[in-house]
Amino acid sequence: MARIGYARVSTHDQDLEGQVARLKAEGCGVIRSEKVSGGSRDGRAELATVLEFLRPGDELVVTRLDRLGRDTRDVLNLIHEAEQRGAHVTVLDPHVLTRGEMGHVVLTVLGMVAQMERRFIKERQREGIERAKGSGVYAGGKRRLDHDRISAMSKAGDGAATIAMALGCSRMQVYRVIREP
Protein backbone atom coordinates (compact mmCIF):
# COMPACT_ATOMS: atom_id res chain seq x y z
CA MET A 1 0.00 0.00 0.00
CA ALA A 2 1.52 3.28 -1.13
CA ARG A 3 0.60 6.94 -0.68
CA ILE A 4 1.06 8.61 -4.04
CA GLY A 5 0.90 12.39 -4.22
CA TYR A 6 -0.18 14.45 -7.20
CA ALA A 7 0.50 18.20 -7.43
CA ARG A 8 -0.58 20.55 -10.22
CA VAL A 9 -0.50 24.24 -11.03
CA SER A 10 -2.01 25.82 -14.13
CA THR A 11 0.84 27.94 -15.46
CA HIS A 12 4.62 27.73 -15.68
CA ASP A 13 5.13 30.82 -13.54
CA GLN A 14 3.24 29.27 -10.59
CA ASP A 15 5.10 27.34 -7.88
CA LEU A 16 4.54 23.67 -7.02
CA GLU A 17 6.76 23.68 -3.92
CA GLY A 18 4.00 24.30 -1.37
CA GLN A 19 1.94 21.37 -2.63
CA VAL A 20 4.96 19.07 -2.90
CA ALA A 21 6.11 19.94 0.65
CA ARG A 22 2.63 19.26 2.02
CA LEU A 23 2.41 15.91 0.21
CA LYS A 24 5.85 14.91 1.55
CA ALA A 25 4.76 15.88 5.07
CA GLU A 26 1.71 13.63 4.64
CA GLY A 27 3.99 10.67 3.93
CA CYS A 28 3.67 10.36 0.17
CA GLY A 29 6.55 8.19 -1.01
CA VAL A 30 5.96 9.04 -4.67
CA ILE A 31 4.94 12.52 -5.81
CA ARG A 32 4.20 13.41 -9.42
CA SER A 33 3.70 17.03 -10.42
CA GLU A 34 3.01 19.07 -13.51
CA LYS A 35 2.30 22.57 -14.75
CA VAL A 36 -0.78 22.30 -16.91
CA SER A 37 -4.38 23.50 -16.85
CA GLY A 38 -6.88 21.46 -14.87
CA GLY A 39 -9.70 22.31 -17.26
CA SER A 40 -9.40 18.91 -18.94
CA ARG A 41 -7.23 15.80 -18.83
CA ASP A 42 -5.55 16.63 -22.13
CA GLY A 43 -1.79 17.00 -21.76
CA ARG A 44 -1.71 15.78 -18.17
CA ALA A 45 0.87 13.02 -18.61
CA GLU A 46 1.85 12.90 -14.93
CA LEU A 47 -1.76 12.33 -13.87
CA ALA A 48 -2.06 9.52 -16.42
CA THR A 49 1.14 7.98 -15.01
CA VAL A 50 -0.22 8.15 -11.47
CA LEU A 51 -3.48 6.47 -12.49
CA GLU A 52 -1.61 3.69 -14.31
CA PHE A 53 0.66 3.18 -11.30
CA LEU A 54 -2.15 2.79 -8.73
CA ARG A 55 -2.49 -0.68 -7.22
CA PRO A 56 -5.09 -2.17 -4.85
CA GLY A 57 -4.81 -0.53 -1.44
CA ASP A 58 -2.91 2.51 -2.72
CA GLU A 59 -3.97 6.04 -1.89
CA LEU A 60 -3.89 8.98 -4.32
CA VAL A 61 -3.36 12.16 -2.28
CA VAL A 62 -3.95 15.74 -3.48
CA THR A 63 -3.78 18.94 -1.46
CA ARG A 64 -7.10 20.27 -2.84
CA LEU A 65 -9.72 18.75 -5.09
CA ASP A 66 -9.22 21.37 -7.81
CA ARG A 67 -5.67 19.99 -8.27
CA LEU A 68 -7.31 16.91 -9.81
CA GLY A 69 -9.45 19.04 -12.09
CA ARG A 70 -12.04 21.77 -12.37
CA ASP A 71 -14.69 19.79 -14.20
CA THR A 72 -17.00 17.83 -11.91
CA ARG A 73 -17.51 14.95 -14.32
CA ASP A 74 -13.77 14.64 -14.93
CA VAL A 75 -12.94 14.66 -11.21
CA LEU A 76 -15.58 12.01 -10.51
CA ASN A 77 -14.26 9.91 -13.41
CA LEU A 78 -10.72 10.17 -11.99
CA ILE A 79 -11.94 9.03 -8.59
CA HIS A 80 -13.88 6.19 -10.23
CA GLU A 81 -10.77 5.08 -12.16
CA ALA A 82 -8.72 5.05 -8.97
CA GLU A 83 -11.37 2.97 -7.24
CA GLN A 84 -11.57 0.57 -10.20
CA ARG A 85 -7.89 -0.12 -9.53
CA GLY A 86 -8.66 -0.81 -5.85
CA ALA A 87 -7.20 2.50 -4.68
CA HIS A 88 -8.85 5.45 -2.94
CA VAL A 89 -8.44 9.21 -3.08
CA THR A 90 -7.66 11.57 -0.21
CA VAL A 91 -8.05 15.33 -0.41
CA LEU A 92 -6.13 17.16 2.32
CA ASP A 93 -7.95 20.50 2.33
CA PRO A 94 -10.67 19.95 3.43
CA HIS A 95 -9.77 16.46 4.61
CA VAL A 96 -12.01 14.06 2.66
CA LEU A 97 -11.54 10.36 1.86
CA THR A 98 -13.34 8.27 -0.77
CA ARG A 99 -13.43 5.24 1.50
CA GLY A 100 -17.03 5.91 2.54
CA GLU A 101 -20.22 7.12 0.89
CA MET A 102 -20.11 10.45 2.71
CA GLY A 103 -16.70 11.13 1.20
CA HIS A 104 -18.16 10.65 -2.28
CA VAL A 105 -20.99 13.08 -1.55
CA VAL A 106 -18.60 15.73 -0.22
CA LEU A 107 -16.22 15.31 -3.18
CA THR A 108 -19.11 15.61 -5.64
CA VAL A 109 -20.19 18.89 -4.05
CA LEU A 110 -16.59 20.17 -3.93
CA GLY A 111 -16.14 19.21 -7.59
CA MET A 112 -19.25 21.19 -8.52
CA VAL A 113 -17.95 24.20 -6.59
CA ALA A 114 -14.56 23.99 -8.37
CA GLN A 115 -16.30 23.87 -11.74
CA MET A 116 -18.52 26.81 -10.84
CA GLU A 117 -15.48 28.77 -9.62
CA ARG A 118 -13.72 28.15 -12.95
CA ARG A 119 -16.74 29.49 -14.83
CA PHE A 120 -16.85 32.59 -12.63
CA ILE A 121 -13.14 33.24 -13.19
CA LYS A 122 -13.55 32.98 -16.97
CA GLU A 123 -16.61 35.22 -16.89
CA ARG A 124 -14.84 37.90 -14.81
CA GLN A 125 -11.81 37.71 -17.07
CA ARG A 126 -13.98 38.10 -20.18
CA GLU A 127 -15.83 41.07 -18.64
CA GLY A 128 -12.56 42.74 -17.64
CA ILE A 129 -11.15 42.34 -21.13
CA GLU A 130 -14.31 43.82 -22.69
CA ARG A 131 -14.15 46.83 -20.33
CA ALA A 132 -10.47 47.34 -21.10
CA LYS A 133 -11.10 47.08 -24.85
CA GLY A 134 -13.97 49.59 -24.54
CA SER A 135 -11.70 52.10 -22.83
CA GLY A 136 -8.87 51.50 -25.31
CA VAL A 137 -6.53 50.07 -22.67
CA TYR A 138 -6.46 46.45 -23.83
CA ALA A 139 -4.34 45.64 -26.84
CA GLY A 140 -4.28 41.87 -26.43
CA GLY A 141 -2.13 39.56 -24.38
CA LYS A 142 1.62 39.92 -24.11
CA ARG A 143 3.54 37.87 -26.65
CA ARG A 144 5.36 35.06 -24.97
CA LEU A 145 7.39 34.05 -28.01
CA ASP A 146 9.85 35.96 -30.15
CA HIS A 147 8.02 35.81 -33.49
CA ASP A 148 10.88 37.50 -35.36
CA ARG A 149 13.38 34.93 -34.11
CA ILE A 150 11.07 32.05 -35.06
CA SER A 151 10.66 33.48 -38.56
CA ALA A 152 14.40 34.06 -38.93
CA MET A 153 15.25 30.54 -37.76
CA SER A 154 12.64 29.07 -40.09
CA LYS A 155 13.98 31.06 -43.07
CA ALA A 156 17.50 29.87 -42.15
CA GLY A 157 16.28 26.31 -42.63
CA ASP A 158 15.74 25.23 -39.02
CA GLY A 159 12.85 22.82 -38.53
CA ALA A 160 9.98 23.29 -36.11
CA ALA A 161 11.42 20.80 -33.60
CA THR A 162 14.79 22.60 -33.54
CA ILE A 163 13.14 26.00 -33.13
CA ALA A 164 10.84 24.70 -30.38
CA MET A 165 13.79 23.26 -28.47
CA ALA A 166 15.78 26.49 -28.80
CA LEU A 167 12.90 28.67 -27.57
CA GLY A 168 11.39 26.29 -25.02
CA CYS A 169 7.99 26.04 -26.65
CA SER A 170 5.95 23.45 -28.53
CA ARG A 171 6.21 22.67 -32.24
CA MET A 172 2.54 23.65 -32.61
CA GLN A 173 3.36 27.15 -31.35
CA VAL A 174 6.17 27.37 -33.89
CA TYR A 175 3.86 26.25 -36.70
CA ARG A 176 1.27 28.87 -35.72
CA VAL A 177 3.85 31.66 -35.86
CA ILE A 178 5.26 30.45 -39.18
CA ARG A 179 1.75 30.35 -40.71
CA GLU A 180 0.93 33.91 -39.62
CA PRO A 181 0.40 36.31 -42.55
N, C-alpha and C positions, 0 to 999 in steps of 0.2 A: 504494500500500500504506500503510495507516494503522494506528496502534496506538490502539485505543479502550479506555479504561478504564471499568470499572463498579465502583462502590462501594455498599455497602448495610449499614445497621444495622437492627436489629429495632424499636427504639422511638424515639420523638421525643426522649427525654432523652439518648440516646447520641450520640456525636460522630463525624462522618464525616471530620474533618480529617486524621487519621493516614493513613487509606486514600487520600484524595485527594492528600496530599503524596507518598506513596510512588508512586502512579501517575504523578504529574507527573515525579518523579525518574527513572522508568523510560522517560520519553519519550512518554507518551500525549498526543497532540494534542487529543483529545476525551475528556472524562470525564463520564459521567452518574452521578448518585447519587440514592439515595432512602432513606427511612426507612419500611421496611415489613418484615413478617415474611418469612423465607425458607422457611417451611413449605410454601408453594405458590406458583404463579405468579400467582394472583389478585391484582389491585391493583398489580402491578409494571409500571407504565406505562413507566418509564425503561428497564427491561430489554427490554421489547417494542420500544422505539424503537431501542435498540442493535442488536438482532437484525435489524430491518428495514434499518438503515443499513449493515450489513456487506456488503462487496463482496469479490470474489475477491482473495486475497492479503492481506486485512486480518487483524489480530490482535486478538482480544478478550482484555484483560488484567484479571485480578482478583488481589487481594492474597492471598486464601485461597479454597479451593474452596467453603467453606460460605457465602461471599458470594454465590455463584450460587444456592445452595439447600441444603436439608438433607434432601431426598428423593433417594435414589440415582437412581431412574428419571427424575425431573425433570432432575437435573443432566446425566445422560447424554443425555437428549432435547435439552437446550440445546446441548450440545457437538455433537450430530448436526446440529441446525439450522444452527449456525455453519458446520460443514463442508459442508453442502449448499449454502451460499452461497459456498463456495470459501475460507472463512476458517478460521483455527485459533484455539485457546484456549491462553493461557498463565496458569498459576497461579504466583505469585511465591514463596509460602511453603507448602510446599517447592517449589522451582523445577521445574515439570513442563510440558511442551509436548505438544500433541496431534498434532504432526507425525509421530510414529512410533508403532508398535504398543505399545511399552513405555510410552509416555505414556498411552495409553488404559487399559492395565492398572492403572497407578498411580492414575489418576484414578477408575477404578471402585472400587478399594479405598478410596481417600480418601472417595469419596462414600458408601460403605457405613459408614465410621467416623463421618462427619458425621450420617448418619441415626440410627445407634445412639446417638450422643451426645445427639441431640435427644430420643430416647425416654427415656434415662436422666434427663435434666434434668426432663422432664415427670413421670416416676415419682417422683423425689425431691421435686419440688414438691408433688405430690399427697399423698405420705406426710407431708410437713411440715405441710400444711394439716390433714390428719386428726389428727395429734398435737396441733396447736394447738387444734382444735375440741374434742378430747377433754379438754383441760385448761382449756377455757373462755377461752382467750386470743384465739382467732380469731373475729372478728365479720364477716368478709367483707372484700373489697378496699375500698380508699379510693375514694370517689366522685371522679371526675375532672370531672364536670359539675355545675353549679349547677342542680339540679332545680327549685328554687323559682323561679329566674329564668326558666327555660324555660317553666314553667307560667304565670307571670305574663305573659310576652311573648305566649304563645299566646292567653291569655284577652283580651289587649289587641288581638288581631286580627292579630298578626304571623304570617306564614307560616313554614313549616319552613326554607325557604332563607334567609330573612332572619335567623331565629334562629341557624341554623348559622353564617352568616357572622359574626354578632356575637360568638358564643362560640368560634369556631374549631374547630368539630366538623362531623361529617357530618349530612346531613338524616336519615339512618336513625337516628342516635343521638337526634336530636330527636323523631322519631316514637315511638321506644321509650319515652322519658320521658313523652311526652304520653299514651300508651296505658296507662301504669301506673295501677293502681287507687288 
